[in-house]
Amino acid sequence: MDSTGKMKSSWNMYIEEALPKLESRNMFTPLRPMNIPIAGEGAGEGEGAQTKFDEDEYQTYDEIQPWDRLAAQIELPHSFFQRLLNGVELVSKYELQENERICSNQETEYKKLILFAGNDFLGLSRHPTIAKATAKAAVEQGTGPRGSPLICGYTNYHMALESSLAKLKKKEACLLCTSGFGANMAVMVAIGSIVPVLCEGRRPTKEEKVSVFSDALNHASIVDGLKLADRLGGVELFMYKHCDMSHLDALLTNCKNTRKVVVTDSLFSMDGDIAPMAELAQLRKKHGFLWVLDDAHGTFVWGKNGGGLAEEFNCEYDVDISIGTLSKAASSLGGFVTCSKIWKQWIQSRGRSFIFSTIAPVPLAAASYASVVVAKKETWRRREIQNRMKELQALTGIPVKSQIVCVIIGDMMQAIKTNHELLKSGFYCVAVGPPAVAPNTARLRLTLTAVHTSEDIKRLAAIISKYVKFQVPRSSNCSDYITPRL
Ligand SMILES: Cc1ncc(COP(=O)(O)O)c(C=O)c1O
Protein backbone atom coordinates (compact mmCIF):
# COMPACT_ATOMS: atom_id res chain seq x y z
CA MET A 1 0.00 0.00 0.00
CA ASP A 2 1.13 3.58 -0.61
CA SER A 3 0.61 6.58 1.72
CA THR A 4 -2.93 7.13 0.36
CA GLY A 5 -3.93 3.54 1.11
CA LYS A 6 -4.02 2.55 -2.61
CA MET A 7 -2.53 -0.70 -3.82
CA LYS A 8 0.86 0.02 -5.40
CA SER A 9 1.21 -1.04 -9.01
CA SER A 10 3.82 -3.70 -9.69
CA TRP A 11 5.47 -1.26 -12.12
CA ASN A 12 5.86 1.35 -9.37
CA MET A 13 7.43 -1.31 -7.13
CA TYR A 14 9.80 -2.18 -9.95
CA ILE A 15 10.90 1.44 -10.34
CA GLU A 16 11.21 1.74 -6.55
CA GLU A 17 13.64 -1.16 -6.68
CA ALA A 18 15.66 0.48 -9.45
CA LEU A 19 15.82 4.05 -8.10
CA PRO A 20 18.13 3.35 -5.10
CA LYS A 21 20.58 1.70 -7.52
CA LEU A 22 20.77 4.99 -9.40
CA GLU A 23 21.21 6.89 -6.15
CA SER A 24 24.04 4.62 -5.03
CA ARG A 25 25.82 5.31 -8.34
CA ASN A 26 25.24 9.08 -8.07
CA MET A 27 23.02 8.93 -11.13
CA PHE A 28 19.90 10.31 -9.50
CA THR A 29 19.24 13.83 -10.77
CA PRO A 30 16.90 16.13 -8.83
CA LEU A 31 15.40 19.27 -10.37
CA ARG A 32 16.60 22.58 -8.92
CA PRO A 33 13.86 25.18 -8.44
CA MET A 34 14.83 28.82 -8.97
CA ASN A 35 13.49 32.20 -10.03
CA ILE A 36 14.78 34.74 -12.49
CA PRO A 37 14.86 38.24 -10.94
CA ILE A 38 12.19 40.57 -12.27
CA ALA A 39 13.35 43.68 -14.15
CA GLY A 40 11.98 47.15 -13.59
CA GLU A 41 12.06 50.01 -11.19
CA GLY A 42 11.47 49.06 -7.62
CA ALA A 43 11.91 45.36 -8.32
CA GLY A 44 13.97 44.26 -5.39
CA GLU A 45 15.37 40.99 -4.18
CA GLY A 46 12.80 38.22 -4.02
CA GLU A 47 10.41 39.78 -6.57
CA GLY A 48 10.61 36.76 -8.86
CA ALA A 49 9.18 34.56 -6.15
CA GLN A 50 6.05 36.68 -6.12
CA THR A 51 5.01 35.85 -9.70
CA LYS A 52 1.40 34.75 -9.33
CA PHE A 53 -0.28 32.04 -11.34
CA ASP A 54 -3.93 32.79 -10.73
CA GLU A 55 -6.18 31.29 -13.43
CA ASP A 56 -8.89 33.90 -12.76
CA GLU A 57 -6.59 36.66 -13.95
CA TYR A 58 -6.53 35.31 -17.51
CA GLN A 59 -9.25 36.84 -19.69
CA THR A 60 -11.27 34.33 -21.69
CA TYR A 61 -14.14 34.63 -24.18
CA ASP A 62 -17.36 32.69 -24.77
CA GLU A 63 -17.31 32.83 -28.57
CA ILE A 64 -15.12 33.53 -31.60
CA GLN A 65 -13.57 37.05 -31.68
CA PRO A 66 -12.31 39.04 -34.72
CA TRP A 67 -8.63 38.26 -34.03
CA ASP A 68 -9.29 34.50 -33.93
CA ARG A 69 -9.73 34.40 -37.69
CA LEU A 70 -6.08 35.38 -38.22
CA ALA A 71 -5.10 31.96 -36.83
CA ALA A 72 -6.72 30.36 -39.90
CA GLN A 73 -4.82 32.45 -42.44
CA ILE A 74 -1.42 32.21 -44.07
CA GLU A 75 0.42 34.36 -46.65
CA LEU A 76 2.73 32.85 -49.28
CA PRO A 77 5.24 34.87 -51.35
CA HIS A 78 3.62 35.20 -54.77
CA SER A 79 6.42 33.46 -56.67
CA PHE A 80 6.38 30.53 -54.23
CA PHE A 81 2.63 30.22 -54.66
CA GLN A 82 3.12 30.08 -58.43
CA ARG A 83 5.77 27.41 -58.03
CA LEU A 84 3.44 25.32 -55.85
CA LEU A 85 0.90 25.45 -58.64
CA ASN A 86 3.62 24.23 -60.99
CA GLY A 87 4.39 21.14 -58.95
CA VAL A 88 7.05 22.19 -56.44
CA GLU A 89 6.06 19.30 -54.14
CA LEU A 90 8.15 17.03 -56.33
CA VAL A 91 11.30 17.94 -54.43
CA SER A 92 14.54 18.14 -56.38
CA LYS A 93 17.83 19.94 -55.82
CA TYR A 94 16.68 22.66 -58.21
CA GLU A 95 13.47 23.21 -56.22
CA LEU A 96 15.46 23.49 -53.00
CA GLN A 97 17.71 26.17 -54.52
CA GLU A 98 14.72 28.00 -55.97
CA ASN A 99 12.94 28.05 -52.58
CA GLU A 100 16.10 29.38 -50.93
CA ARG A 101 16.26 32.15 -53.54
CA ILE A 102 12.61 33.09 -52.85
CA CYS A 103 13.22 33.10 -49.07
CA SER A 104 16.14 35.52 -49.38
CA ASN A 105 14.42 37.83 -51.90
CA GLN A 106 11.97 39.52 -49.52
CA GLU A 107 9.02 39.66 -51.89
CA THR A 108 6.39 42.33 -51.51
CA GLU A 109 3.45 40.50 -53.05
CA TYR A 110 1.77 37.79 -51.02
CA LYS A 111 -1.10 35.44 -51.65
CA LYS A 112 -3.46 35.08 -48.69
CA LEU A 113 -4.83 31.56 -48.17
CA ILE A 114 -6.98 29.75 -45.63
CA LEU A 115 -4.74 27.34 -43.75
CA PHE A 116 -5.86 23.73 -43.59
CA ALA A 117 -2.44 22.25 -42.76
CA GLY A 118 -1.41 23.55 -39.33
CA ASN A 119 -1.71 22.01 -35.89
CA ASP A 120 -3.09 25.12 -34.16
CA PHE A 121 -6.32 23.18 -33.70
CA LEU A 122 -7.92 25.51 -31.17
CA GLY A 123 -6.75 28.64 -33.01
CA LEU A 124 -4.92 29.95 -29.94
CA SER A 125 -1.93 31.36 -31.84
CA ARG A 126 -3.54 34.85 -32.00
CA HIS A 127 -5.19 34.89 -28.58
CA PRO A 128 -4.50 38.26 -26.89
CA THR A 129 -4.45 36.78 -23.36
CA ILE A 130 -1.69 34.37 -24.37
CA ALA A 131 0.23 37.05 -26.29
CA LYS A 132 0.02 39.36 -23.25
CA ALA A 133 1.27 36.68 -20.85
CA THR A 134 4.19 35.93 -23.22
CA ALA A 135 5.15 39.60 -23.59
CA LYS A 136 4.90 40.27 -19.84
CA ALA A 137 7.21 37.36 -19.03
CA ALA A 138 9.71 38.46 -21.72
CA VAL A 139 9.80 42.05 -20.43
CA GLU A 140 10.09 41.03 -16.79
CA GLN A 141 12.36 38.00 -17.03
CA GLY A 142 14.01 38.08 -20.45
CA THR A 143 14.44 35.16 -22.82
CA GLY A 144 16.32 32.66 -20.62
CA PRO A 145 16.18 29.90 -18.90
CA ARG A 146 20.01 30.08 -19.41
CA GLY A 147 20.64 26.40 -18.79
CA SER A 148 19.09 22.95 -18.79
CA PRO A 149 16.53 22.17 -16.05
CA LEU A 150 18.98 20.09 -14.02
CA ILE A 151 21.51 22.96 -13.89
CA CYS A 152 19.74 26.33 -13.61
CA GLY A 153 16.90 26.42 -16.12
CA TYR A 154 13.92 25.24 -14.09
CA THR A 155 11.98 28.34 -13.02
CA ASN A 156 8.75 29.07 -11.19
CA TYR A 157 7.10 29.44 -14.63
CA HIS A 158 8.12 25.91 -15.58
CA MET A 159 6.94 24.57 -12.22
CA ALA A 160 3.53 26.24 -12.54
CA LEU A 161 3.17 24.85 -16.07
CA GLU A 162 4.04 21.33 -14.91
CA SER A 163 1.46 21.51 -12.10
CA SER A 164 -1.28 22.69 -14.47
CA LEU A 165 -0.52 19.89 -16.95
CA ALA A 166 -0.42 17.20 -14.24
CA LYS A 167 -3.82 18.45 -13.04
CA LEU A 168 -5.24 18.44 -16.57
CA LYS A 169 -4.08 14.85 -17.13
CA LYS A 170 -5.09 13.70 -13.61
CA LYS A 171 -1.59 12.52 -12.83
CA GLU A 172 0.64 13.06 -9.79
CA ALA A 173 3.48 14.69 -11.68
CA CYS A 174 4.65 16.24 -14.94
CA LEU A 175 8.06 16.66 -16.53
CA LEU A 176 8.62 19.33 -19.17
CA CYS A 177 10.86 18.44 -22.11
CA THR A 178 12.29 20.43 -25.00
CA SER A 179 9.74 19.08 -27.48
CA GLY A 180 7.19 16.33 -27.93
CA PHE A 181 9.88 14.49 -29.89
CA GLY A 182 12.24 14.77 -26.92
CA ALA A 183 9.53 13.70 -24.47
CA ASN A 184 8.88 10.46 -26.38
CA MET A 185 12.61 9.78 -26.70
CA ALA A 186 13.10 10.38 -22.95
CA VAL A 187 10.31 7.97 -21.97
CA MET A 188 11.42 5.19 -24.36
CA VAL A 189 15.07 5.42 -23.28
CA ALA A 190 14.07 5.55 -19.59
CA ILE A 191 12.00 2.37 -20.04
CA GLY A 192 14.92 0.78 -21.88
CA SER A 193 17.34 1.51 -19.05
CA ILE A 194 15.42 -0.17 -16.18
CA VAL A 195 16.75 -3.68 -16.78
CA PRO A 196 20.38 -2.63 -17.39
CA VAL A 197 20.36 -0.66 -14.11
CA LEU A 198 18.81 -3.56 -12.18
CA CYS A 199 21.24 -6.06 -13.69
CA GLU A 200 24.22 -3.85 -12.78
CA GLY A 201 26.43 -4.77 -15.72
CA ARG A 202 25.27 -8.39 -16.04
CA ARG A 203 23.66 -9.32 -19.39
CA PRO A 204 19.89 -9.81 -18.73
CA THR A 205 18.21 -13.10 -19.63
CA LYS A 206 15.45 -13.05 -22.28
CA GLU A 207 12.82 -13.41 -19.53
CA GLU A 208 14.20 -10.51 -17.52
CA LYS A 209 13.80 -8.07 -20.40
CA VAL A 210 10.93 -5.60 -20.68
CA SER A 211 8.73 -6.42 -23.68
CA VAL A 212 7.53 -3.33 -25.53
CA PHE A 213 4.61 -3.50 -27.98
CA SER A 214 4.36 -0.55 -30.37
CA ASP A 215 1.71 0.33 -33.00
CA ALA A 216 3.12 0.11 -36.54
CA LEU A 217 2.16 3.71 -37.31
CA ASN A 218 3.50 5.31 -34.14
CA HIS A 219 5.25 8.67 -34.46
CA ALA A 220 8.90 8.73 -35.57
CA SER A 221 10.01 9.88 -32.10
CA ILE A 222 8.63 6.69 -30.56
CA VAL A 223 10.25 4.58 -33.28
CA ASP A 224 13.63 6.30 -32.78
CA GLY A 225 13.31 6.19 -28.97
CA LEU A 226 12.67 2.46 -29.12
CA LYS A 227 15.69 1.94 -31.37
CA LEU A 228 17.85 3.64 -28.74
CA ALA A 229 16.17 1.69 -25.92
CA ASP A 230 16.89 -1.53 -27.81
CA ARG A 231 20.60 -0.69 -27.94
CA LEU A 232 20.72 -0.62 -24.14
CA GLY A 233 19.99 -4.35 -24.20
CA GLY A 234 17.07 -4.46 -21.76
CA VAL A 235 14.03 -4.56 -24.02
CA GLU A 236 12.45 -6.88 -26.52
CA LEU A 237 10.46 -5.06 -29.23
CA PHE A 238 7.21 -6.11 -30.89
CA MET A 239 5.37 -4.20 -33.61
CA TYR A 240 1.63 -4.77 -33.85
CA LYS A 241 -0.49 -4.05 -36.91
CA HIS A 242 -1.95 -0.56 -36.88
CA CYS A 243 -4.79 -0.37 -34.33
CA ASP A 244 -5.25 -4.15 -34.60
CA MET A 245 -6.26 -5.26 -31.11
CA SER A 246 -6.52 -8.97 -32.02
CA HIS A 247 -2.91 -8.89 -33.19
CA LEU A 248 -1.82 -7.06 -30.03
CA ASP A 249 -3.77 -9.47 -27.81
CA ALA A 250 -2.14 -12.46 -29.54
CA LEU A 251 1.36 -11.00 -29.18
CA LEU A 252 0.77 -10.21 -25.50
CA THR A 253 -0.64 -13.68 -24.84
CA ASN A 254 2.32 -15.40 -26.49
CA CYS A 255 4.88 -13.31 -24.63
CA LYS A 256 6.02 -14.99 -21.43
CA ASN A 257 7.87 -12.00 -19.98
CA THR A 258 6.27 -10.46 -16.91
CA ARG A 259 7.07 -6.80 -17.67
CA LYS A 260 5.12 -5.54 -20.66
CA VAL A 261 4.66 -2.06 -22.08
CA VAL A 262 2.21 -0.97 -24.78
CA VAL A 263 2.94 2.33 -26.50
CA THR A 264 0.65 4.04 -28.97
CA ASP A 265 -0.22 7.42 -30.42
CA SER A 266 -3.76 8.38 -29.36
CA LEU A 267 -4.50 10.14 -32.66
CA PHE A 268 -2.35 9.21 -35.64
CA SER A 269 -0.97 12.32 -37.27
CA MET A 270 -0.90 11.13 -40.88
CA ASP A 271 -4.09 9.04 -40.84
CA GLY A 272 -6.30 11.01 -38.48
CA ASP A 273 -7.65 7.85 -36.89
CA ILE A 274 -7.92 7.29 -33.16
CA ALA A 275 -6.41 4.34 -31.27
CA PRO A 276 -9.08 1.97 -29.91
CA MET A 277 -8.87 3.45 -26.41
CA ALA A 278 -11.61 1.39 -24.74
CA GLU A 279 -10.18 -1.86 -26.11
CA LEU A 280 -6.68 -0.89 -25.01
CA ALA A 281 -8.03 -0.28 -21.48
CA GLN A 282 -9.64 -3.74 -21.56
CA LEU A 283 -6.42 -5.38 -22.76
CA ARG A 284 -4.50 -3.59 -20.01
CA LYS A 285 -6.82 -5.18 -17.44
CA LYS A 286 -6.24 -8.60 -19.01
CA HIS A 287 -2.47 -8.40 -19.44
CA GLY A 288 -1.39 -5.84 -16.81
CA PHE A 289 0.90 -3.90 -19.13
CA LEU A 290 2.18 -0.37 -18.60
CA TRP A 291 0.19 1.85 -20.98
CA VAL A 292 2.17 4.69 -22.53
CA LEU A 293 0.07 7.08 -24.61
CA ASP A 294 1.36 9.79 -26.93
CA ASP A 295 -1.56 12.23 -26.85
CA ALA A 296 0.17 14.92 -28.93
CA HIS A 297 -2.87 15.61 -31.12
CA GLY A 298 -5.55 14.80 -28.55
CA THR A 299 -4.48 17.08 -25.69
CA PHE A 300 -6.60 20.27 -25.34
CA VAL A 301 -8.78 19.21 -28.32
CA TRP A 302 -10.60 16.19 -26.92
CA GLY A 303 -12.35 15.55 -23.60
CA LYS A 304 -14.72 17.87 -21.72
CA ASN A 305 -11.83 19.76 -20.10
CA GLY A 306 -9.39 19.30 -22.95
CA GLY A 307 -7.63 16.50 -21.06
CA GLY A 308 -7.26 14.60 -24.35
CA LEU A 309 -8.43 11.29 -25.75
CA ALA A 310 -8.08 9.41 -22.47
CA GLU A 311 -10.55 11.89 -20.93
CA GLU A 312 -12.80 11.58 -23.99
CA PHE A 313 -12.92 7.78 -23.62
CA ASN A 314 -13.06 7.85 -19.84
CA CYS A 315 -9.83 5.91 -19.33
CA GLU A 316 -7.52 8.54 -17.84
CA TYR A 317 -6.66 6.31 -14.89
CA ASP A 318 -5.84 3.36 -17.18
CA VAL A 319 -3.11 5.33 -18.94
CA ASP A 320 0.09 5.12 -16.88
CA ILE A 321 2.25 7.59 -18.77
CA SER A 322 0.69 10.28 -20.95
CA ILE A 323 2.97 12.25 -23.26
CA GLY A 324 2.00 15.51 -24.93
CA THR A 325 3.25 18.51 -26.81
CA LEU A 326 2.70 22.23 -26.38
CA SER A 327 3.50 22.88 -30.04
CA LYS A 328 0.14 21.90 -31.48
CA ALA A 329 -3.20 22.88 -29.85
CA ALA A 330 -1.39 24.98 -27.20
CA SER A 331 0.30 26.93 -30.01
CA SER A 332 3.59 27.25 -28.13
CA LEU A 333 6.65 24.99 -27.90
CA GLY A 334 7.80 22.10 -25.73
CA GLY A 335 6.84 18.59 -24.74
CA PHE A 336 5.73 17.02 -21.49
CA VAL A 337 5.32 13.69 -19.73
CA THR A 338 2.61 13.20 -17.08
CA CYS A 339 2.91 10.18 -14.79
CA SER A 340 3.40 9.12 -11.18
CA LYS A 341 6.00 10.91 -9.03
CA ILE A 342 8.22 7.88 -9.05
CA TRP A 343 8.16 7.58 -12.86
CA LYS A 344 8.99 11.26 -13.12
CA GLN A 345 12.08 10.70 -10.96
CA TRP A 346 13.11 7.81 -13.18
CA ILE A 347 12.56 9.62 -16.48
CA GLN A 348 14.36 12.77 -15.34
CA SER A 349 17.31 10.63 -14.26
CA ARG A 350 17.50 8.33 -17.30
CA GLY A 351 15.82 10.16 -20.20
CA ARG A 352 18.83 11.56 -22.00
CA SER A 353 16.85 13.88 -24.29
CA PHE A 354 15.51 15.51 -21.12
CA ILE A 355 18.79 15.56 -19.18
CA PHE A 356 20.98 16.96 -21.93
CA SER A 357 18.64 19.58 -23.38
CA THR A 358 17.28 23.00 -22.43
CA ILE A 359 13.52 23.45 -22.00
CA ALA A 360 11.31 26.29 -23.24
CA PRO A 361 12.39 29.90 -22.62
CA VAL A 362 10.43 31.61 -19.83
CA PRO A 363 8.15 33.59 -22.21
CA LEU A 364 7.13 30.36 -23.91
CA ALA A 365 6.53 28.64 -20.58
CA ALA A 366 4.30 31.64 -19.74
CA ALA A 367 2.56 31.28 -23.12
CA SER A 368 1.98 27.58 -22.53
CA TYR A 369 0.60 28.18 -19.04
CA ALA A 370 -1.83 30.79 -20.42
CA SER A 371 -2.80 28.36 -23.23
CA VAL A 372 -3.61 25.62 -20.71
CA VAL A 373 -5.91 28.05 -18.83
CA VAL A 374 -7.58 29.41 -21.98
CA ALA A 375 -7.96 25.96 -23.58
CA LYS A 376 -9.66 24.63 -20.48
CA LYS A 377 -12.06 27.57 -20.10
CA GLU A 378 -12.96 28.32 -23.74
CA THR A 379 -14.92 25.12 -24.26
CA TRP A 380 -16.59 26.55 -27.39
CA ARG A 381 -13.36 25.87 -29.29
CA ARG A 382 -13.69 22.10 -28.83
CA ARG A 383 -17.36 22.30 -29.76
CA GLU A 384 -16.60 24.22 -32.97
CA ILE A 385 -14.02 21.61 -34.08
CA GLN A 386 -16.62 18.89 -33.65
CA ASN A 387 -19.10 20.97 -35.69
CA ARG A 388 -16.60 21.41 -38.54
CA MET A 389 -15.90 17.64 -38.51
CA LYS A 390 -19.61 16.83 -38.80
CA GLU A 391 -20.10 19.37 -41.59
CA LEU A 392 -17.21 18.01 -43.67
CA GLN A 393 -18.40 14.43 -43.29
CA ALA A 394 -21.98 15.34 -44.21
CA LEU A 395 -20.88 17.26 -47.32
CA THR A 396 -18.28 14.81 -48.68
CA GLY A 397 -19.12 11.39 -47.26
CA ILE A 398 -15.52 11.07 -46.06
CA PRO A 399 -15.47 9.32 -42.66
CA VAL A 400 -14.15 12.16 -40.47
CA LYS A 401 -12.84 10.62 -37.26
CA SER A 402 -10.93 13.56 -35.85
CA GLN A 403 -9.73 17.08 -36.58
CA ILE A 404 -7.06 15.54 -38.84
CA VAL A 405 -8.73 14.43 -42.03
CA CYS A 406 -6.86 12.14 -44.31
CA VAL A 407 -8.21 12.05 -47.84
CA ILE A 408 -6.55 9.02 -49.36
CA ILE A 409 -6.02 9.37 -53.07
CA GLY A 410 -3.54 6.58 -53.72
CA ASP A 411 -1.47 7.98 -56.56
CA MET A 412 0.89 10.86 -55.63
CA MET A 413 0.42 12.74 -58.93
CA GLN A 414 -3.35 12.71 -58.46
CA ALA A 415 -2.93 13.94 -54.87
CA ILE A 416 -0.78 16.83 -56.09
CA LYS A 417 -3.32 17.70 -58.79
CA THR A 418 -6.15 17.85 -56.27
CA ASN A 419 -3.99 19.96 -53.99
CA HIS A 420 -3.45 22.45 -56.85
CA GLU A 421 -7.20 22.87 -57.22
CA LEU A 422 -7.41 23.65 -53.51
CA LEU A 423 -4.56 26.16 -53.81
CA LYS A 424 -6.23 27.89 -56.76
CA SER A 425 -9.38 28.26 -54.68
CA GLY A 426 -7.48 29.83 -51.78
CA PHE A 427 -6.80 26.86 -49.50
CA TYR A 428 -3.40 25.75 -48.26
CA CYS A 429 -2.97 22.09 -47.39
CA VAL A 430 -0.35 19.46 -48.21
CA ALA A 431 -0.20 16.28 -50.23
CA VAL A 432 1.73 13.55 -48.40
CA GLY A 433 3.25 10.53 -50.10
CA PRO A 434 5.66 7.65 -49.36
CA PRO A 435 7.98 7.22 -47.46
CA ALA A 436 6.07 9.27 -44.84
CA VAL A 437 3.05 6.99 -45.47
CA ALA A 438 2.57 3.45 -46.82
CA PRO A 439 3.04 2.81 -50.56
CA ASN A 440 0.03 3.73 -52.76
CA THR A 441 -1.63 5.71 -49.99
CA ALA A 442 -0.72 9.25 -51.10
CA ARG A 443 -3.15 11.61 -49.45
CA LEU A 444 -4.24 15.09 -48.68
CA ARG A 445 -3.83 15.85 -45.02
CA LEU A 446 -6.37 18.45 -43.91
CA THR A 447 -6.60 19.86 -40.40
CA LEU A 448 -9.78 21.41 -39.07
CA THR A 449 -9.68 24.09 -36.41
CA ALA A 450 -12.02 25.96 -34.09
CA VAL A 451 -11.52 29.12 -36.16
CA HIS A 452 -12.56 27.73 -39.52
CA THR A 453 -16.10 28.69 -40.50
CA SER A 454 -18.96 26.62 -41.95
CA GLU A 455 -18.47 28.63 -45.14
CA ASP A 456 -14.79 27.49 -45.35
CA ILE A 457 -15.91 23.88 -45.02
CA LYS A 458 -18.60 24.28 -47.69
CA ARG A 459 -16.10 25.67 -50.20
CA LEU A 460 -13.47 23.07 -49.32
CA ALA A 461 -15.99 20.22 -49.60
CA ALA A 462 -17.14 21.43 -53.00
CA ILE A 463 -13.60 21.05 -54.39
CA ILE A 464 -12.81 17.78 -52.66
CA SER A 465 -16.08 16.20 -53.84
CA LYS A 466 -15.34 17.32 -57.41
CA TYR A 467 -11.80 16.01 -57.68
CA VAL A 468 -11.44 13.10 -55.29
CA LYS A 469 -12.78 10.09 -57.06
CA PHE A 470 -10.63 7.42 -55.50
CA GLN A 471 -11.74 7.49 -51.90
CA VAL A 472 -11.00 4.21 -50.12
CA PRO A 473 -11.60 3.37 -46.45
CA ARG A 474 -8.55 4.48 -44.48
CA SER A 475 -8.47 1.62 -42.03
CA SER A 476 -8.32 -1.09 -44.69
CA ASN A 477 -5.35 0.66 -46.27
CA CYS A 478 -3.05 0.55 -43.32
CA SER A 479 -4.02 -2.36 -41.07
CA ASP A 480 -1.46 -4.66 -42.67
CA TYR A 481 1.29 -2.09 -42.72
CA ILE A 482 3.75 -3.21 -40.08
CA THR A 483 7.05 -1.97 -41.43
CA PRO A 484 8.13 1.01 -39.33
CA ARG A 485 8.30 3.98 -41.63
CA LEU A 486 11.38 6.16 -42.30
C1 LIG B 1 2.10 11.96 -32.56
C2 LIG B 1 3.20 12.95 -32.37
N1 LIG B 1 4.02 12.83 -31.31
C3 LIG B 1 5.03 13.69 -31.11
C4 LIG B 1 5.27 14.74 -31.96
C5 LIG B 1 6.43 15.67 -31.71
O1 LIG B 1 5.99 16.86 -31.14
P1 LIG B 1 6.91 18.16 -31.23
O2 LIG B 1 6.55 18.85 -32.49
O3 LIG B 1 6.55 18.95 -30.00
O4 LIG B 1 8.33 17.71 -31.20
C6 LIG B 1 4.45 14.91 -33.08
C7 LIG B 1 4.70 16.03 -34.01
O5 LIG B 1 4.51 15.98 -35.16
C8 LIG B 1 3.39 13.99 -33.30
O6 LIG B 1 2.59 14.09 -34.36
The ligand as a Gaussian input file, in Angstrom:
#p B3LYP/6-31G(d) Opt

LIG

0 1
 C        2.103000      11.956000     -32.557000
 C        3.201000      12.949000     -32.367000
 N        4.018000      12.830000     -31.313000
 C        5.033000      13.694000     -31.107000
 C        5.268000      14.739000     -31.964000
 C        6.427000      15.667000     -31.712000
 O        5.995000      16.864000     -31.138000
 P        6.909000      18.162000     -31.229000
 O        6.552000      18.848000     -32.487000
 O        6.552000      18.955000     -30.000000
 O        8.328000      17.712000     -31.199000
 C        4.447000      14.906000     -33.079000
 C        4.697000      16.035000     -34.005000
 O        4.514000      15.977000     -35.161000
 C        3.386000      13.986000     -33.295000
 O        2.593000      14.092000     -34.358000

